[in-house]
Amino acid sequence: MPARAPLRVLCAAVLAAAGFAAAGCGGSDEESTSTVTAPATTAPITSSTTSTVPTTTTAPTTSTTTTTAPTTTTSTSGADPTKPDSAGNDTKGDANTPEGDFDQFCEDNPSACG
């Protein structure tokens, strides 16, 4: 075991040196203060106002409804306007409606409507 003795002495010396080096870190008597300053911030300025709106009372309104009798379309083709529009009872549509526009187109272009 005599060969191990120098190895133990060497390990003890390395550990002692490491211990002294570690003890030297941060062991000073000086006080260390670090000041952290946060950046200045501004908050949005909000204002809240409450207003009271005066209420007004209005008199009830009256309305008049006028009812007109339905108009009947006279057809020169012999169609019965009281029956539904069909191939056997071709009633002419009212003006300014899609049906009326179609009927007018067919009158103007009989070959297109067959």
DSSP file (Angstrom, degrees, kcal/mol; ACC not computed):
  #  RESIDUE AA STRUCTURE BP1 BP2  ACC     N-H-->O    O-->H-N    N-H-->O    O-->H-N    TCO  KAPPA ALPHA  PHI   PSI    X-CA   Y-CA   Z-CA
    1    1 A M    >>        0   0    0      0, 0.0     3,-1.0     0, 0.0     4,-0.8   0.000 360.0 360.0 360.0  -1.0    0.0    0.0    0.0
    2    2 A P  T 34  +     0   0    0      0, 0.0     3,-0.4     0, 0.0     0, 0.0   0.780 360.0  61.1 -64.0 -23.0    2.8    2.4    0.0
    3    3 A A  T 3> S+     0   0    0      1,-0.2     4,-0.6     2,-0.2     0, 0.0   0.756  99.6  56.3 -75.1 -22.6    2.1    3.3   -3.6
    4    4 A R  H <> S+     0   0    0     -3,-1.0     4,-2.3     1,-0.2    -1,-0.2   0.728  89.2  75.2 -81.6 -20.1   -1.3    4.6   -2.7
    5    5 A A  H  X S+     0   0    0     -4,-0.8     4,-2.2    -3,-0.4     5,-0.2   0.921  95.1  47.4 -61.6 -46.5   -0.1    7.0   -0.1
    6    6 A P  H  > S+     0   0    0      0, 0.0     4,-2.2     0, 0.0    -1,-0.2   0.865 111.4  53.3 -65.2 -31.0    1.2    9.6   -2.6
    7    7 A L  H  X S+     0   0    0     -4,-0.6     4,-2.3     2,-0.2    -2,-0.2   0.887 109.0  48.4 -68.1 -38.4   -2.1    9.4   -4.5
    8    8 A R  H  X S+     0   0    0     -4,-2.3     4,-2.5     2,-0.2    -1,-0.2   0.897 111.1  50.2 -68.0 -39.3   -4.0   10.1   -1.3
    9    9 A V  H  X S+     0   0    0     -4,-2.2     4,-2.1    -5,-0.2    -2,-0.2   0.907 110.9  49.6 -65.1 -40.1   -1.9   13.0   -0.5
   10   10 A L  H  X S+     0   0    0     -4,-2.2     4,-2.2     2,-0.2    -2,-0.2   0.918 111.8  47.6 -65.6 -43.5   -2.3   14.4   -4.0
   11   11 A C  H  X S+     0   0    0     -4,-2.3     4,-2.5     1,-0.2    -2,-0.2   0.900 111.6  50.7 -63.8 -41.0   -6.1   14.0   -3.8
   12   12 A A  H  X S+     0   0    0     -4,-2.5     4,-2.1     1,-0.2    -1,-0.2   0.883 110.5  49.6 -65.2 -37.4   -6.2   15.6   -0.4
   13   13 A A  H  X S+     0   0    0     -4,-2.1     4,-2.2     2,-0.2    -2,-0.2   0.895 111.4  48.3 -67.9 -40.8   -4.2   18.5   -1.8
   14   14 A V  H  X S+     0   0    0     -4,-2.2     4,-2.3     1,-0.2    -2,-0.2   0.913 113.1  48.1 -66.9 -42.0   -6.5   19.0   -4.8
   15   15 A L  H  X S+     0   0    0     -4,-2.5     4,-2.1     1,-0.2    -2,-0.2   0.882 111.5  49.8 -66.7 -37.2   -9.6   18.9   -2.6
   16   16 A A  H  X S+     0   0    0     -4,-2.1     4,-2.4     2,-0.2    -1,-0.2   0.901 110.9  49.2 -66.7 -40.9   -8.1   21.4   -0.2
   17   17 A A  H  X S+     0   0    0     -4,-2.2     4,-2.2     1,-0.2    -2,-0.2   0.900 111.6  49.3 -65.7 -39.7   -7.2   23.7   -3.0
   18   18 A A  H  X S+     0   0    0     -4,-2.3     4,-2.3     2,-0.2    -1,-0.2   0.883 110.4  51.5 -66.3 -37.2  -10.7   23.4   -4.4
   19   19 A G  H  X S+     0   0    0     -4,-2.1     4,-2.0     2,-0.2    -2,-0.2   0.902 110.7  47.2 -65.7 -41.8  -12.2   24.1   -1.0
   20   20 A F  H  X S+     0   0    0     -4,-2.4     4,-1.2     2,-0.2    -2,-0.2   0.883 112.1  50.5 -67.2 -37.1  -10.1   27.2   -0.6
   21   21 A A  H  < S+     0   0    0     -4,-2.2     4,-0.5     1,-0.2    -2,-0.2   0.901 111.8  47.5 -67.8 -39.3  -11.0   28.5   -4.0
   22   22 A A  H >< S+     0   0    0     -4,-2.3     3,-0.8     1,-0.2    -1,-0.2   0.861 108.9  54.3 -70.3 -34.4  -14.7   27.9   -3.3
   23   23 A A  H 3< S+     0   0    0     -4,-2.0    -1,-0.2     1,-0.2    -2,-0.2   0.776 101.5  60.0 -70.1 -25.0  -14.4   29.7    0.0
   24   24 A G  T >< S+     0   0    0     -4,-1.2     3,-0.6    -3,-0.2     2,-0.6   0.654  85.0  93.7 -77.4 -15.0  -12.9   32.7   -1.7
   25   25 A C  T <  S-     0   0    0     -3,-0.8    -4,-0.0    -4,-0.5    -3,-0.0  -0.692 105.1 -11.0 -84.4 121.3  -16.0   33.3   -3.9
   26   26 A G  T 3  S+     0   0    0     -2,-0.6    -1,-0.2     1,-0.1    -2,-0.1   0.596  98.1 116.3  74.6  11.8  -18.5   35.7   -2.5
   27   27 A G    <   +     0   0    0     -3,-0.6    -2,-0.1    -4,-0.1    -1,-0.1   0.116  40.0 124.0 -99.3  23.1  -17.0   35.9    0.9
   28   28 A S        -     0   0    0      1,-0.1    -3,-0.0     2,-0.1    -4,-0.0  -0.379  65.3-128.6 -83.2 163.3  -16.0   39.5    0.9
   29   29 A D  S    S+     0   0    0     -2,-0.1     2,-0.2     2,-0.1    -1,-0.1   0.537  76.4 107.6 -85.9  -8.0  -17.1   42.1    3.5
   30   30 A E  S    S-     0   0    0      1,-0.1     2,-0.5     2,-0.0    -2,-0.1  -0.479  72.5-125.5 -72.8 139.9  -18.4   44.5    0.9
   31   31 A E        -     0   0    0     -2,-0.2     2,-0.6     2,-0.0    -2,-0.1  -0.725  20.9-153.7 -86.0 131.3  -22.1   44.7    0.6
   32   32 A S        +     0   0    0     -2,-0.5     2,-0.5     2,-0.0    -1,-0.0  -0.909  16.1 177.9-107.6 120.3  -23.4   44.1   -2.9
   33   33 A T        -     0   0    0     -2,-0.6     2,-0.5     2,-0.0    -2,-0.0  -0.975  10.2-165.3-122.0 134.6  -26.6   45.7   -3.8
   34   34 A S        -     0   0    0     -2,-0.5     2,-0.6     2,-0.0    -2,-0.0  -0.975   7.4-155.5-118.7 131.3  -28.2   45.5   -7.1
   35   35 A T        -     0   0    0     -2,-0.5     2,-0.6     2,-0.0    -2,-0.0  -0.904   3.2-162.6-108.2 125.6  -30.9   47.9   -8.0
   36   36 A V        -     0   0    0     -2,-0.6     2,-0.6     2,-0.0    -2,-0.0  -0.929   6.6-161.5-108.5 124.0  -33.4   46.9  -10.7
   37   37 A T        -     0   0    0     -2,-0.6     3,-0.1     3,-0.0    -2,-0.0  -0.912   9.7-142.2-109.3 124.8  -35.4   49.7  -12.1
   38   38 A A        -     0   0    0     -2,-0.6     3,-0.1     1,-0.1     2,-0.0  -0.582  30.8-102.6 -80.6 145.0  -38.6   48.9  -13.9
   39   39 A P        -     0   0    0      0, 0.0     2,-0.2     0, 0.0    -1,-0.1  -0.341  42.0 -99.8 -66.5 149.5  -39.4   51.0  -17.0
   40   40 A A        -     0   0    0     -3,-0.1     2,-0.4     1,-0.0    -3,-0.0  -0.485  43.5-166.4 -70.2 135.1  -41.9   53.7  -16.5
   41   41 A T        -     0   0    0     -2,-0.2     2,-0.5    -3,-0.1    -3,-0.0  -0.903  10.6-150.2-122.5 153.1  -45.3   52.8  -17.8
   42   42 A T        -     0   0    0     -2,-0.4     3,-0.0     3,-0.0    -2,-0.0  -0.981   9.9-144.5-122.7 135.4  -48.4   54.8  -18.5
   43   43 A A        -     0   0    0     -2,-0.5     2,-0.0     1,-0.1     3,-0.0  -0.735  33.0 -99.5 -94.3 144.7  -51.9   53.5  -18.2
   44   44 A P        -     0   0    0      0, 0.0     2,-0.6     0, 0.0    -1,-0.1  -0.360  37.1-121.1 -63.1 141.7  -54.5   54.7  -20.6
   45   45 A I        -     0   0    0     -2,-0.0     2,-0.4    -3,-0.0    -3,-0.0  -0.733  34.2-175.5 -87.4 123.7  -56.7   57.4  -19.1
   46   46 A T        -     0   0    0     -2,-0.6     2,-0.4     2,-0.0    -3,-0.0  -0.919   7.6-166.3-118.8 146.0  -60.3   56.4  -19.1
   47   47 A S        -     0   0    0     -2,-0.4     2,-0.5     2,-0.0    -2,-0.0  -0.975   4.0-158.3-129.0 147.4  -63.2   58.5  -18.1
   48   48 A S        -     0   0    0     -2,-0.4     2,-0.4     2,-0.0    -2,-0.0  -0.987  10.4-178.1-128.2 129.0  -66.7   57.4  -17.4
   49   49 A T        -     0   0    0     -2,-0.5     2,-0.5     2,-0.0    -2,-0.0  -0.955  13.7-151.8-124.8 144.8  -69.6   59.7  -17.6
   50   50 A T        -     0   0    0     -2,-0.4     2,-0.4     2,-0.0    -2,-0.0  -0.964  16.1-174.9-115.9 126.7  -73.2   58.9  -16.9
   51   51 A S        -     0   0    0     -2,-0.5     2,-0.6     2,-0.0    -2,-0.0  -0.935  17.4-141.4-122.8 147.8  -75.8   60.9  -18.6
   52   52 A T        -     0   0    0     -2,-0.4    -2,-0.0     0, 0.0     0, 0.0  -0.927  11.9-152.8-109.1 124.0  -79.5   60.8  -18.1
   53   53 A V        -     0   0    0     -2,-0.6     2,-0.1     1,-0.0    -2,-0.0  -0.834  22.2-123.0 -95.8 125.0  -81.6   61.2  -21.2
   54   54 A P        -     0   0    0      0, 0.0     2,-0.4     0, 0.0    -1,-0.0  -0.413  24.3-130.7 -67.1 141.5  -85.0   62.6  -20.5
   55   55 A T        -     0   0    0     -2,-0.1     2,-0.4     2,-0.0     0, 0.0  -0.723  18.4-156.4 -93.6 143.2  -87.8   60.5  -21.6
   56   56 A T        -     0   0    0     -2,-0.4     2,-0.5     2,-0.0     0, 0.0  -0.913   7.0-141.5-118.7 147.0  -90.6   61.9  -23.6
   57   57 A T        -     0   0    0     -2,-0.4     2,-0.3     0, 0.0    -2,-0.0  -0.916  16.4-162.3-109.0 129.8  -94.1   60.6  -23.9
   58   58 A T        -     0   0    0     -2,-0.5     3,-0.1     1,-0.0    -2,-0.0  -0.824  25.0-107.5-111.1 151.8  -95.8   60.7  -27.3
   59   59 A A        -     0   0    0     -2,-0.3    -1,-0.0     1,-0.1     0, 0.0  -0.462  46.1 -95.1 -72.7 146.2  -99.5   60.4  -28.0
   60   60 A P        -     0   0    0      0, 0.0     2,-0.3     0, 0.0    -1,-0.1  -0.324  41.1-130.3 -62.4 143.8 -100.6   57.1  -29.6
   61   61 A T        -     0   0    0     -3,-0.1     2,-0.4     2,-0.0    -3,-0.0  -0.667  12.1-144.0 -96.2 151.6 -100.8   57.3  -33.3
   62   62 A T        -     0   0    0     -2,-0.3     2,-0.4     2,-0.0     0, 0.0  -0.880  12.6-160.8-112.1 147.2 -103.8   56.1  -35.3
   63   63 A S        -     0   0    0     -2,-0.4     2,-0.5     2,-0.0    -2,-0.0  -0.954   8.2-145.8-128.9 149.6 -103.6   54.5  -38.6
   64   64 A T        -     0   0    0     -2,-0.4     2,-0.5     2,-0.0    -2,-0.0  -0.953  10.9-156.9-115.5 129.4 -106.1   54.0  -41.3
   65   65 A T        -     0   0    0     -2,-0.5     2,-0.5     2,-0.0    -2,-0.0  -0.910   3.7-161.8-109.0 128.5 -106.0   50.9  -43.5
   66   66 A T        -     0   0    0     -2,-0.5     2,-0.5     2,-0.0    -2,-0.0  -0.933   4.7-159.3-110.6 127.2 -107.6   51.0  -46.9
   67   67 A T        -     0   0    0     -2,-0.5     2,-0.4     0, 0.0    -2,-0.0  -0.900   4.9-161.6-108.0 130.6 -108.5   47.7  -48.5
   68   68 A T        -     0   0    0     -2,-0.5     3,-0.1     1,-0.0    -2,-0.0  -0.830  26.0-107.1-109.1 150.6 -108.9   47.5  -52.2
   69   69 A A        -     0   0    0     -2,-0.4    -1,-0.0     1,-0.1     2,-0.0  -0.438  46.1 -95.0 -71.0 146.2 -110.7   44.8  -54.0
   70   70 A P        -     0   0    0      0, 0.0     2,-0.3     0, 0.0    -1,-0.1  -0.329  40.4-121.2 -63.7 143.8 -108.5   42.4  -56.0
   71   71 A T        -     0   0    0     -3,-0.1     2,-0.4     1,-0.0    -3,-0.0  -0.614  20.2-143.2 -86.4 145.9 -108.0   43.2  -59.6
   72   72 A T        -     0   0    0     -2,-0.3     2,-0.6    10,-0.0    10,-0.0  -0.878   7.3-138.9-108.9 142.3 -109.0   40.8  -62.2
   73   73 A T        -     0   0    0     -2,-0.4     2,-0.4    19,-0.1    19,-0.1  -0.863  13.2-142.9-101.3 125.9 -107.2   40.3  -65.4
   74   74 A T        -     0   0    0     -2,-0.6     2,-0.4     6,-0.1     6,-0.1  -0.728  16.3-156.5 -88.2 137.4 -109.2   39.8  -68.5
   75   75 A S    >   -     0   0    0     -2,-0.4     3,-0.6     4,-0.3    16,-0.0  -0.914  19.0-158.1-117.4 138.8 -107.7   37.4  -70.9
   76   76 A T  T 3  S+     0   0    0     -2,-0.4    -1,-0.1     1,-0.2    -2,-0.0   0.525  88.3  71.9 -88.8  -5.4 -108.4   37.3  -74.6
   77   77 A S  T 3  S-     0   0    0     13,-0.2    -1,-0.2     2,-0.0    13,-0.1   0.458 113.1-108.2 -90.6   1.2 -107.3   33.7  -74.8
   78   78 A G    <   +     0   0    0     -3,-0.6     2,-0.1     1,-0.2    -2,-0.1   0.663  65.1 155.1  84.3  15.6 -110.4   32.4  -73.0
   79   79 A A        -     0   0    0     11,-0.3    -4,-0.3     1,-0.1    -1,-0.2  -0.468  45.6-125.3 -76.8 149.4 -108.6   31.5  -69.8
   80   80 A D    >   -     0   0    0      4,-0.1     3,-1.7     1,-0.1    11,-0.1  -0.859  14.9-159.8 -95.7 110.4 -110.5   31.4  -66.5
   81   81 A P  T 3  S+     0   0    0      0, 0.0    -1,-0.1     0, 0.0     4,-0.1   0.647  88.1  64.5 -68.0 -12.9 -108.7   33.8  -64.0
   82   82 A T  T 3  S+     0   0    0      2,-0.1    -2,-0.0    -3,-0.0    -3,-0.0   0.617  95.8  69.9 -83.2 -11.7 -110.4   32.0  -61.1
   83   83 A K  S <  S-     0   0    0     -3,-1.7     3,-0.1     1,-0.1     8,-0.1  -0.700  98.7 -88.0-103.2 157.5 -108.6   28.8  -61.9
   84   84 A P        -     0   0    0      0, 0.0     2,-0.3     0, 0.0    -4,-0.1  -0.240  48.0 -99.0 -62.5 151.1 -104.9   28.1  -61.5
   85   85 A D        +     0   0    0      5,-0.1     2,-0.3    -4,-0.1     5,-0.2  -0.555  63.0 142.8 -70.3 128.6 -102.5   28.9  -64.3
   86   86 A S        -     0   0    0      3,-1.7     3,-0.1    -2,-0.3     5,-0.1  -0.890  66.6 -84.6-153.4-179.4 -101.7   25.8  -66.3
   87   87 A A  S    S+     0   0    0     -2,-0.3     3,-0.4     1,-0.2    -1,-0.0   0.864 130.6  42.2 -64.2 -35.3 -101.1   24.7  -69.9
   88   88 A G  S    S+     0   0    0      1,-0.2     2,-0.3    -3,-0.0    -1,-0.2   0.674 124.1  37.3 -84.3 -17.5 -104.9   24.3  -70.4
   89   89 A N  S    S-     0   0    0    -10,-0.1    -3,-1.7    -3,-0.1     2,-1.1  -0.673  75.7-175.8-134.1  76.9 -105.8   27.5  -68.6
   90   90 A D        -     0   0    0     -3,-0.4     2,-0.3    -2,-0.3   -11,-0.3  -0.635   6.4-172.2 -83.1  99.0 -103.0   30.0  -69.5
   91   91 A T        -     0   0    0     -2,-1.1     2,-0.3   -11,-0.1    -2,-0.1  -0.717  25.9-115.8 -91.3 144.1 -103.7   33.2  -67.4
   92   92 A K        -     0   0    0     -2,-0.3     8,-0.1   -19,-0.1     3,-0.1  -0.608  30.5-122.5 -80.6 133.8 -101.7   36.3  -68.1
   93   93 A G        -     0   0    0      6,-0.4     3,-0.1    -2,-0.3    -1,-0.1  -0.325  32.9 -92.7 -72.3 157.5  -99.5   37.4  -65.3
   94   94 A D    >   -     0   0    0      1,-0.1     3,-0.9     2,-0.1     6,-0.6  -0.321  50.8 -92.0 -66.9 151.6  -99.7   40.9  -63.8
   95   95 A A  T 3  S+     0   0    0      1,-0.2    -1,-0.1     5,-0.1     4,-0.1  -0.286 108.9  25.6 -63.3 151.2  -97.5   43.6  -65.2
   96   96 A N  T 3  S+     0   0    0      1,-0.3    -1,-0.2    -3,-0.1    -2,-0.1   0.759 100.3 106.5  63.1  29.3  -94.1   44.2  -63.5
   97   97 A T  S <> S-     0   0    0     -3,-0.9     4,-2.8     1,-0.1    -1,-0.3  -0.908  84.2-112.0-125.5 159.0  -94.0   40.6  -62.2
   98   98 A P  H  > S+     0   0    0      0, 0.0     4,-2.1     0, 0.0     5,-0.1   0.888 120.3  50.7 -57.3 -37.1  -91.8   37.8  -63.4
   99   99 A E  H  > S+     0   0    0      2,-0.2     4,-2.5     1,-0.2    -6,-0.4   0.930 111.6  46.5 -66.4 -44.0  -94.9   36.0  -64.7
  100  100 A G  H  > S+     0   0    0     -6,-0.6     4,-2.4     1,-0.2    -1,-0.2   0.884 111.3  52.0 -64.4 -39.1  -96.1   39.1  -66.6
  101  101 A D  H  X S+     0   0    0     -4,-2.8     4,-2.2     2,-0.2    -1,-0.2   0.894 110.6  48.7 -64.0 -39.1  -92.6   39.7  -68.0
  102  102 A F  H  X S+     0   0    0     -4,-2.1     4,-2.5    -5,-0.2    -2,-0.2   0.930 111.1  49.2 -65.7 -45.6  -92.5   36.1  -69.2
  103  103 A D  H  X S+     0   0    0     -4,-2.5     4,-2.0     1,-0.2    -2,-0.2   0.895 111.5  49.7 -61.4 -40.0  -96.0   36.4  -70.8
  104  104 A Q  H  X S+     0   0    0     -4,-2.4     4,-2.2     2,-0.2    -1,-0.2   0.899 109.9  51.3 -65.6 -39.9  -94.9   39.7  -72.5
  105  105 A F  H  X S+     0   0    0     -4,-2.2     4,-2.3     1,-0.2    -2,-0.2   0.911 109.8  49.7 -61.6 -42.8  -91.8   38.0  -73.8
  106  106 A C  H  < S+     0   0    0     -4,-2.5     7,-0.2     1,-0.2    -1,-0.2   0.859 109.9  50.9 -67.4 -34.0  -93.8   35.1  -75.3
  107  107 A E  H  < S+     0   0    0     -4,-2.0    -1,-0.2     1,-0.2    -2,-0.2   0.898 115.2  42.9 -67.0 -38.3  -96.2   37.6  -77.0
  108  108 A D  H  < S+     0   0    0     -4,-2.2    -2,-0.2     1,-0.3    -1,-0.2   0.794 128.6  28.6 -76.2 -28.1  -93.2   39.4  -78.5
  109  109 A N    >X  +     0   0    0     -4,-2.3     3,-1.3    -5,-0.2     4,-0.9  -0.632  66.1 168.0-132.0  72.3  -91.4   36.1  -79.4
  110  110 A P  H 3> S+     0   0    0      0, 0.0     4,-1.2     0, 0.0     3,-0.4   0.801  76.8  58.6 -61.6 -28.9  -94.0   33.4  -80.0
  111  111 A S  H 34 S+     0   0    0      1,-0.2    -5,-0.1     2,-0.2    -2,-0.0   0.765 101.4  56.4 -72.9 -22.4  -91.4   31.0  -81.6
  112  112 A A  H <4 S+     0   0    0     -3,-1.3    -1,-0.2     1,-0.2    -6,-0.1   0.769 111.8  40.8 -77.8 -25.8  -89.3   31.1  -78.4
  113  113 A C  H  <        0   0    0     -4,-0.9    -2,-0.2    -3,-0.4    -1,-0.2   0.618 360.0 360.0-101.5 -13.6  -92.1   29.9  -76.2
  114  114 A G     <        0   0    0     -4,-1.2    -3,-0.1    -8,-0.1    -2,-0.1   0.461 360.0 360.0  60.4 360.0  -93.7   27.3  -78.4
